[in-house]
Amino acid sequence: MPYRKLDTSIKWHWCHDCSGWPLNDFRQREDKPPTWSGQSLCEECATRDHCSECQHSIELRTGLDDEFQRMFPEQA
């Protein structure tokens, strides 16, 4: 899952639906960024992710549902 932050920011975003999701002048990484180095994770992304309003949450849940159906077809 990609994490993005503006070049001039310390806040990392991972939810495409977040109002702060950077579209220009950003850095991106594929792994979860460290928060011990003065950087932080976006609270809006965390809230959206927890409430299943984040695009990534939906994609991950769909993948889990597909995996569940493959593993337990009789319960699907």
N, C-alpha and C positions, 0 to 999 in steps of 0.2 A: 504494500500500500504506500503510495507516495505521500511524503510530508513536504510542505512548502512553507517558506517564510520569506517575507520581503528582505531584500538585501540590507535594509537599514533597520530591521526589527530583530527582536529576540524571541518572538512568539511563533511557534510552529502550528500549522493547520493541517488537517487530514480529511476534512469533510468538504466535498465540493459545493455543498449547499450553504456553507458558512458565509456570512456577510463579509468576512475578512479574507476569504480564499484568494491568494494572490494570482493575478493573471499576467502581470508584467514585472520585470525587474525583481525576480525571486531566485532563491536557491531551492533545490529539490534534493531529497534523499529518499531511499526506499526503506530504510530501517528507522525505527523509533529513535528520535534524537535524545541525547542525554539532557537531563534537566539540572544536573548538579553543577553545570558550568555557567550558570547565570541565564540559561535559556529556559523557556517555558512552553507548555502545551496550551493551546487555545481552550478556554472554558466553554465558549459557544460550541466548538466542535465536540467537546466531551459531552455536553448536554444533549446535543442533537444525536450523537452516537448512542448515548444511554436511552434516549426516547425513541430510537429507531427511525429518526428523521434524517439520518445521514445517508447519502448515496452509498457509501462504503458499507454501512450496516446492512442495507438491503441486499447488496451484492454478496456479502459474506453469508447472510442468512439463507439466501437462495442456494448458495453452494452447499451449506450444511443440510438444507432440506433435501437436495438432490442426493447427497451422500447418505442420508438417513433412509431414503427410499431405496437406494441400491442395497443397503445393508439389511433392511427389514421390509421387503416388498409386501409382506402379508399385513403390515400395519399401515401402509400408505393409503 
